[in-house]
Amino acid sequence: MNRVLAHTGARYPIVQAPMGWIARSKLASAVSNAGGLGIIETSSGEVDACMAEIARMRELTDRPFGVNLPLLFIREPRVVDLVAASGVKFVTTSAGSPAKLLPTLKAAGLIVYHVVPNLTSALKAVEAGVDGLVVEGGEGGGFKNPDDVSTLVLLQAVRERCDVPLIAAGGICDGRGMAAAFALGAEAIQMGTRFVSSAESPVHANYKQAIIDATDTGTVMLNRKASPCVRALKTGLTQELDRAGGFDRSVLNSVKEVYFNGDMEVSLALAGQTVGLIHEVLPVAEIVRRTVEGFHEIRRRQGERSLAGAF
């Protein structure tokens, strides 16, 4: 039995990443309705709006969904109690130690997975009592650990030391990436950039087109020597910030202008390295269908070759 499916109740082990302002009911319900697991964000800090989105999910889908609680961005502690009492069954925590939230979340009967960027964080999270891990390599978009480890290496390192179920994140956007992640010990995948560029994503068409147009070297890691460290699309602005050696956090104040007004030069357009693998805007249901079919086709071919003793 796939442990992530047992924990989430989803049909497919495909999780949508909790992007701030983007991971709300329109996108998350589409993912859940397609058989994956939609996640509602709280990193925007808009507590009442996020709780309204959780309520809206129940109008848009009868499938399971989850919520993300990023410790670094929790401005109002009440959000933890509100989420715990909201009736959701699955929560991911990130950007800090899950030990701070586990007593409240576990007392409410929730399944809790913690997002980790390295082996040390994984071991601490397991020791704290999480039910599983989201193992996120440096290829992913958004806020990153400056000492990044690739998903390829990190999955192996964590699986070698931890027996909890793993969701692989970072650098995955299709069935090929999913098959590779499962070969390394994952039981599910998480996709962010692929869903940002979906038809149901609420972001502006300019943002989606920028993802489609980007090459495999179309992102840049910024602020490695300061905080926050992020991976974003290469634009005139981000390349200028890269040359300057970093950026002031205030540049993120205009991020919604990128997301919803399509001004790609006013702030950071967060995205992962999978931009070089994404070539068209597709409905969420089609993304999920192609991912699942591609995954099974690769596993079938590999299984046949293995049984034949071939390489």
N, C-alpha and C positions, 0 to 999 in steps of 0.2 A: 504494500500500500504506500502510495506517495504521501509522505508526512505533511507536506505543505498543503496538498489538497484536503487532507484530513483536518488540518488546522483551520483552513479558510472556508471550506465548503464550496470553492469555485469548481467549475467544470475543467478548466485548463490551468496549468501552473504558470500563468502569465500575469504579472502584477504591473500595474501602472504606477510610475514614480510620482511622488507627491510634490510637484513643482508649485512654488508659491503663486497664488492668484490663478494659475492655470488649472491645477488639479481640483476642480470644483465639479458640481453635479452634472453639467452638460457632458464633459469628457468622461468622468468617472462612471456615470450610469451607462454610457455607451460601451465602456470596457466590460463592466459587469454583465450587461445584457448580451455581449458577444461571448461570454463564458470565462473571461478573465476576472481579475480582482481589481476593481476601481478603488482608488485611495483619495480621500479628501484631505487637502492640506490644512495646516494651521500656522505655517511659517510666515504668512502674511501679517500675522498679529491681529487680524480683524476677527476677534472672537465671536461676536454676535453674528457676523456674516457667515463665518465658517459653520457655526451651529445651525444656521438656517439652511446651509447647503447640505448638512447631514440630514435634516428633516426633509429637504427637497428630494434627496436620493430615494426615500421611501415612496415617493410619488412617481418616480421615473423608472424604478426597477424593483423587482421582487427577489433579485439575486443578492448574494453576499457582497459586502464592500468593507473597506477598512478606513482608518484615520491615522495620520502621521502626527507625532508630537516631537518637534525638534527642540531640545532643551535650551539651546543657545538663543532661540528666537521667541521663547515663551515670555511675553511681557506681563501677561495677566495669569497668575497661577490658577485662577478659577477654571481655566480651560481644561485642566487635567480632570478635575471633578466633573465638569460638564460632559466631557467625552466618556468618562467612566460610567456616567449615568445615562448615556444617550441610547444604549441598547446595542451598540456595535459590539462585535465579538472579536475583532482582530485589530491590533494597533501595532504600528512600527514606531520606534523611538530612534532618535538620531542626535548628533551634535552635542554629545555630553555623556555622562554616565547614566545608564538606565536604572541604576540602583535607587536613584532619587524618586522615580515614578512607580517602580514596581509594586510597592506595598498597596498603593491606591488602585492600580490597574488590576493586579491579581485578586485583590479583595472583591472586585467587581466581576471576577470570572473571565477576564479577557485573556486572549492569547497575545503574547508580546514578542515581537522580533526586533532586534536592535541592528542598526546600520553600522558596519565597521569598515574602516579603511586599511587596517593592518592586523596582523596576528595578535599583537599585544592587546589591542582593544577587543578582539574576539574572545580571547581567553578570560578577560575581566568580565565581559558581558555574560558569558556562560557561567562563570563563578557566581555572578550576581543573581542568576536564576531565570534568564530569559528562555523562552521556548524555542527560539530559532534565531538565525542571523541573516541579515541582508549584507552580502559580501560585495562591497563596492570598490572596483578598481579605478585607477586614475583616468581611464578613458572616458568616464562619464562626465556629463555637463554639470554646471552649477558649483556649489561650494565643495571644495576638495581639501584633502590633507596635502600640504606642500611636499611632504616626503611620500610621494605617490608610489603605489605598487600596482602593476598591471593586473587585470582580472585573471589572466592566464596563470600568473604566479600565485596570486593571493588565494584563489580558490583551492589550489593544491596545498598551500601552507595551512589554511584553516581546516580543510578536510582531514589532513594528517593528524591534527591535534584535537579536533572537536567532532563529536558524534551527533550534534543537533542538526536539524534540517537547515539547509542553506538555500537562499535565494541569490542568484548571481546577478550583479548589476554592473553596468559600465561596459560599453563596447558591444552591446547586443541589440540587434534590431530585426532579426529574422530567424528562420528555422535553422540556418547554419550556425549562428551564434548560440542558439538554444541547445543544439546537439553537442556542440563543443563544451558548453557549460555543464551539461549533464554528464559528459564523459569524465569531467574533472570532479564530480561529486555533488553538483547542485541538484536540487529537486524542483527548482522553479527558476524563472528569470524575471527580472524587472526591466522595463523599458521606459525611458523618458523622452528622449529626442524623437524617437519614432512616433510616439503618440502626440507630441507637440505639433508635429507636421501632419497630423491626421485631419480629415474633413471636419470632425466634431470638435477639434481643438478650438478654444475661444480666441486664440491669438490672431493678430492681423495677417492678412495674406502676404504682406511684405516679409514677415518673419518666416513664414512657411517657405516662401520662395527662396529666401536666403539659405535655408537649410538644404533645399533641393539643389541649389546652384553651387554649394560648397564642395570642395575637394577633400581628399583624405587628410590633407594638411590644413584644413579650413578652420581649425580652432586654435586657441592659444591659452596657455595657463598663465594667469596673472597673479601678482602679489605673492610669490612664493616666499618672500622674506618678511611678509607682514600679514595682517588679517583684515578682511577675509581673503583666502586664496580661492580663485574660481577658474573654471574653464568656460570660455565663451567663444562665440563665432569671431573670426577675424574680420574686423571692419576697420575703417580709417581710424576711429576712436580707439579701439582696443589695441591696434598696432602702435599707435602713438603712446598709449599708456604702458605698453610692453617696453618700448624704447626708453621711457622715463623710469622704468624699474618698479612701477606699482601705481596704485591709485588710492584716492581718498574715498572712504566709505560713502561719502555724500553723493558720489556718482550713482549709487544705487537708488537714490531718492526718485529718480526719473525712469525707473525700470518699466513702469506701467505704460510710459509713452512708447517704449519699444514694443511691448506685448500687444497693446490694444490700439495704438495709433499708427504703428508701423514706421516710426522714426528710428531707423537702425543706427543712427550716429549719436543719439542723445544719451544713451546709457549702454549697459552690457546686455547683449543677446546671448543668454546662457544656452549652451548646447554641447553635446558630447562628440567624440571622434567618429561616431557612426554617421555623421553628416555626409561623409564620402560614400556611404552605402545606400543612402536614401535618395531615390530618383523621382518620386512622384507623391503627390498628396493622395491618400487613399482613405476610404471610410474605415473606422475602427474595426468593424466586423470583418472586412477584407484583410486588414493587417493581421488580425488574430487567426483567420482561416489559413492564410498563406504561411504564417509562422508555424502553426500546428502541422499542416501538410508537409512543409519543408522539413521539419524536425523528423517526422515519421519516415519520410522517404530516405533521408540520410541514414537513420538508424536501421532501416530495413536493408539498405545496400551494404552497410558496414557489417551487419549481422550475417548476411549471406557470405560475405568475403571471409569473415572470421570462421564461420563453420567450415568453409572450404580450405582453411589454413592459408589464405592468401593475404597479401598486404595491399 
